[in-house]
Amino acid sequence: MRNPLLSLALIASLWGVSASAFEIEDRQWVGPENARALTVISTTDFDILAPLMESFLRNRPGVAVDYVVASSSELMKAIADEGQTFDVALSSAMDLQTKLANDGFTRPHQSSATALIPGWGEWRNHVFAFSQEPASMVVSATALTEAEMPRTRQALITLLREQPDRFRGRIGTYDVSLSGLGYLFATQDARTSETYWRLMELMGGLDLQLYCCSGAMIEQVADGEIFVAYNVLGSYARARADLADRIVVIDPEDYTHLMMRSAILLNDAAQPELAEAFVDHLITAAWSNPPAPEYPFRHPLGAPGPSESARRPIQLGPGLLVYQDREKRKRFLGEWVSALRQE
Amino acid sequence: MTRRAHVSGSIRRRLLLQLLGSAALLAAILFVTVLGFVRDVAEESHDSILFASATSIMDSIAVNAGEVSVDLPYAALSMLGNVSDDRVFYRVSRAGEVLTGYSDLPAGEATVRAGQPVFETLDYKGETIRMVTSSRRLSLNGAPTDIEVSVAQTQNGQAAILARLSRSALYLGIGFFVLSSALAIWSAQSSVRPLKSLAQAVSRRGPKDLRPVSRPVPSEMAPLVSSLNTFIDRLGVSLTRSEDFIAEAAHRVRTPLATVRTQAEITLRRVEKEENRGSLREMIRAIDETSRASGQLLDHAMVSFRTDSLERVDIDLAELARELVERLRPVADLKDIDLHFANSGTPRMSGDAILIQNAVRNILDNAIKYSPPERQVHIRVSGDGAQARVSIEDEAGGFGTTDTHALTERFVRGENTQGVVGSGLGLTIAREVAEAHGGTLTIETSKSGAGACVTLCFPSH
């Protein structure tokens, strides 16, 4: 785990500029040693997907999974810039997965498993969603009373405005310049409502803490270091049964973006058949009804609903490429930094 | 008698083939036209959405603090995702310098002018892309500068749509062809229907029906029908003429001959000198021979004429034969010949009574003529439902060694005919009548061996 407190100066460093090799957060080997290894690069914590990997290996003696965990932007760097070879990439950053597929780093796949996925759950037989997880607020159960719990962004804004001194240095969110998922949530927020910029300006004036990952934010809230974490992966927070009495996970009632974790099959895979089998295994676990018992995410996955519904699944498609545009990203990060710097 | 027509081709088949051929050609043209049309429409709509995307990107370009800034609108690319799941590429450049997007996107060959987008199909990253490039002039620090925006998309979705539309066009073409074929068969059938019904009407006619064809026919058939009518008319005239001729000839020949014979007999009684009487007897014999021959010639002509257009009526063969026997009995009595008539069964048949009568009379005549005096002639009629038979057995000594078949040829006579008046046409007439009715004539030596047995055999119906 990296240091959760990051200076604003880092924001200026843009994705892809760094020349160093990509940064590995965690590396796990599942299965017998010296076995044929399926290499997976993923943004998902090992513990969450470990049961699915074990069920995958159960009927495959002599096969192992080499599971590499990296942040979504490091994943992008490894594949797009450094040309690292992996068989499968799993990522929560839908825009980066889409960009990899659009720019020709992936290969198509069709099977009886992919036929289970509805049209909105995949893109051109290249990107396959296997979970749907909300961008939630995680609030300290001890620091805030039940009545104070912000159910909407507007309620959070009101709370922060009324008691700025109480929350100064006690609020956190993703560092969007470092986290691909944070960037995705932030851009979708900005696209959906102006409230996002007001919230950012307000938080910027209250010594906003920036984090690389959801896990760190959840633990900080549980420890009482911060009171409110904004745009945290709700699925991770709900999965922490050990912290359940110390945190409250809120899906904002004005709108809640739903991210889809997705798998892509990479070109130049060393184990192409194994990679397809693994992706099929993930898809079958996720989209079957009922899902596999070891499937760790919420089920069922919901289609993009009517716009008046609070749940807003982020749609796969070329629209996601827009915020990956160099100029667009520079402009967005510039606005984000200036919003946070404002008093 | 019906002769088979010489057949070459069929109007119906030719018409059908021509109609089917043109239907197939039209269906193919329809398919190609529709396909070309949908291809154009599909490409046009794809182009227009690419252009809309490029335009929305172009609108987001502004000059801020002496810098060209691009704020890619979300809809610019998401609208392309709504059309198909195709890869999307774009590039924004100023005077050849790429501001943002895919810098390795190929540059089109055509030069882009402001306000006139250029659409091109190019290869990029191993795939075929459709690319639109539009250009706009901005003022940057007081100087004009050209901004170019290109938006491109792969064409997999387009190809899928086209494949689906091509299938529809194919089904349309096939459907058109099937429908046209059904109509072609129907129209080919109905075009030849008047011909068929005319042919049926003409062949249904009775043998004596020589009225002109008066049923209405299509104008194309009018020349044929009027020629046919002329032909029928001529045939009628010609037939009338032959009938007239036969009647006229019978009258003109027989009557004078009878007169001459009477005169010769009267003269014979007056003449006493033996050598003159001999000459006169020879003369009477010759007159008899001529009279009989002319009678049989006329009979033969009449038979030929009547068998050409056989008119059938119901005939009781027994009744017919009995009548003849009674009529010839006086002649037989002159030679003390006994005529024995016997009938068993009901020998009914259908045919031309005059012809049958003629045939039986000729055979009976022969039997009486060639029999020596005081002999027997047996006439037996029989019928069993399937056949009607009449056989005449004499004691005239038979035909000897002469080929019995040759006897029925015209002008051939048997070996025992010396000294008897005859023309050699009697059996010929009998055989022709039998054959015209689908029957047979058989000549055998009688059971007793004393003469011949001639049998006429007719099918009952």
Interface residues (C-beta under 8 A of the other chain):
Chain A: A101 N102 D103 G104 W123 R124 N125 R191 Q315 G317 P318 G319 L321 V322 Y323 D325 R326 E327 K328 R331
Chain B: S69 V70 D71 L72 P73 Y74 A75 A76 L77 S78 L80 G81 N82 D85 D86 R87 V88 F89 V92 L99 T100 G101 K125 G126 N156
